[in-house]
Amino acid sequence: MSLRPRGVVSPKGAGLEGRTLVRRAGRGRVEAPVAREQVLLFRVGDGAYGIGVRGLWEVLSPEGISGLPTPPYQICTALAYRGRRLPLLRLGVLFGVVADTVPPSARVLLTQGQGQALGLLVDEVLGVVEVEPRRIAPMPAQASVLSPGVFRGLVSRDDRVIILLNEEGLGSMAEVARFSEA
């Protein structure tokens, strides 16, 4: 069984004569495969956001969120997960979208940032899409007061701009570091 993609022809002398190495689209044009990345889309307030599924562990209901009183301005709270206490970033608070209650459609995205487990509280999961990494535009320098490391970039999809988050940048936030030290 060959591990080469279908449609690729080997050069003569490689022991693979007659096999296709490059799929040709039309006359004389070579169609190279486009690398794609799967991104989980979610909503926080009215904004559309995404995070790569490669680093995503689980999508959970928000039942494990700590019942301790949390000030409405507090970005990081506790998540009880399989006997562990993990930092949970309330993305609505982080992005200035404060709600009185957690909506029924809310989910916790369990990922990893800076080598430690990290939960992200979102208002709703919208689905998984494929994105071409070369189509990810940089985040404008003055677009947010947050550290640029929190954002991976912007991508356009169905006439909507999606802000891609960087889980390593989220994990390096001071609020997460303080939670881990406590």
Buried (B, 14 or more C-beta within 10 A) or exposed (E): EEEEEEEBBBEEEEEBEEBBBEBEEEEEEEEEEEEEBEBBBBBBBEBBBBBBBEBBEEBBEBEBBEEEEBEEEEBBBBBBBEEEEBBBBBBBBBBEBEBEEBEEEBBBBBBBBBEEBBBBBBBEBBEEBEBEEEEBEEBEEEEBEBEBEBBBBBBEBEEEEBBBBBBBBBBBBEBBBEBBEE
